[in-house]
Amino acid sequence: MKEGQTLCALAREGNLRILPEVRHDGIWIEQDGRRMLNMSSNDYLGLASDATLQDEFWQSLPERDRLLSASSSRLLTGNFDVHQELETLLAERFGRESALTFSSGYHLNTGILPAVADVHTLILADKLVHASLIDGIRLSSATCIRYRHQDYRQLQSLLEKHRTNFERMIIVTESVFSMDGDVAPLAALVELKKAFPNVMLYVDEAHAIGVRGKRGLGIAEEQGCLADIDFLCGTFGKALASVGAYVVCSRLMHDYLVNRMRTLIFTTALPPLNVAWTKFVFSRLDGWEDRRIRLASMAEKVRGAVRQADYPCPSESHIVPLVVGESEKTVLKAAEMQRKGFYVLPVRPPTVPAGTSRLRLSLTAALPEGEVERMGELIVNS
Ligand SMILES: *Cc1c(COP(=O)(O)O)cnc(C)c1O
């Protein structure tokens, strides 16, 4: 069967994937009897492993929100008070008219673009945007051009070239990029967008929400452009230690999406219990500046070690890739790190371009200082 041949080919290239069987114990992870520090989780602020915080949540949880299913779409009977309250809180914190929440970042990114982009739309997307955004673009009837990663001169010339060919152009980018850990200058994109009458900006802050900005509102807060991004998006599944995703946008866009966004309309709403947890965590976000500072300083150390070991270091964040190149070598290197007590995973094509297989170190504020140092030494001496 052709599926069997595909699997054999993947195995030969060192690109075969399996579902890892692991046990969790806070910041630790156990696999095949080996206990390792988890360096591959998206729990950037250490909230998912914070038992005290979770105790507080259970204590304060109203009876009303102790529901394990919404049993319906938001548009039918699945729209609970807590969904609305979370959206009001989001809009208020971001200082914007409206917010809308979804079942996941994947739903978010595969739902908005097909709803707003038609055949008269040109989508200009960064070459390295997440697979969920690519899928959203594919589901839309827009024309799409991918610009070279963070090459805004190319982006500008594309905008100029096509300004009269399309009714609307939408720039699509991440803020902290998931595989390189570099940061988009959003303020520059806002400038660029404002130079044209018909350009909208779509920013996915999946890896920045909670982590960046003084109050944890992401790179848009850090760069002072919260008010200028048409679709300011993020997920609750990473630093916020929950599940779901959001967009903050205009009231008009909110109302339009409620009418046209298929991944909102045709799916069961998140259970009130999970939404209550998201609301609890998000409402405390501005109080965790100490964690953000700690994470930034750890990341600085690890990036220093990567540079010292002469690896390329595109990262400007807590996501630090160790770009090895070949997939097989990368797999071996990951195994070596695991033997030394760090649960690091190889990232291979098609997640990253061929020839750039890497270890993706993703740091969390809960890591012990000494272990970060040991990790740095291991990178330098390997
Ligand atoms: C993780 C991620 C998503 C998907 O979010 P989920 O809530 O996990 O579905 C979307 N965009 C980017 C950039 C991501 O890294």
The ligand as a Tripos MOL2 file, in Angstrom:
@<TRIPOS>MOLECULE
LIG
   15    15     1     0     0
SMALL
NO_CHARGES

@<TRIPOS>ATOM
      1 C1          0.4550   26.5930   18.5520 C.3       1 LIG1
      2 C2          0.1230   27.5460   17.4850 C.ar      1 LIG1
      3 C3         -1.1610   27.6330   16.9660 C.ar      1 LIG1
      4 C4         -2.2310   26.6440   17.3350 C.3       1 LIG1
      5 O1         -2.7920   26.9340   18.5430 O.3       1 LIG1
      6 P1         -3.6180   25.7920   19.3040 P.3       1 LIG1
      7 O2         -4.4030   26.5180   20.3190 O.co2     1 LIG1
      8 O3         -2.5960   24.8630   19.8720 O.co2     1 LIG1
      9 O4         -4.4670   25.1070   18.2700 O.co2     1 LIG1
     10 C5         -1.4410   28.6320   16.0610 C.ar      1 LIG1
     11 N1         -0.4900   29.4920   15.6590 N.ar      1 LIG1
     12 C6          0.7840   29.3900   16.0950 C.ar      1 LIG1
     13 C7          1.7970   30.3670   15.6080 C.3       1 LIG1
     14 C8          1.1260   28.4150   17.0170 C.ar      1 LIG1
     15 O5          2.3720   28.3100   17.4380 O.3       1 LIG1
@<TRIPOS>BOND
     1     1     2 1
     2     2     3 ar
     3     2    14 ar
     4     3     4 1
     5     3    10 ar
     6     4     5 1
     7     5     6 1
     8     6     7 2
     9     6     8 1
    10     6     9 1
    11    10    11 ar
    12    11    12 ar
    13    12    13 1
    14    12    14 ar
    15    14    15 1
@<TRIPOS>SUBSTRUCTURE
     1 LIG1         1 GROUP 0 **** ****
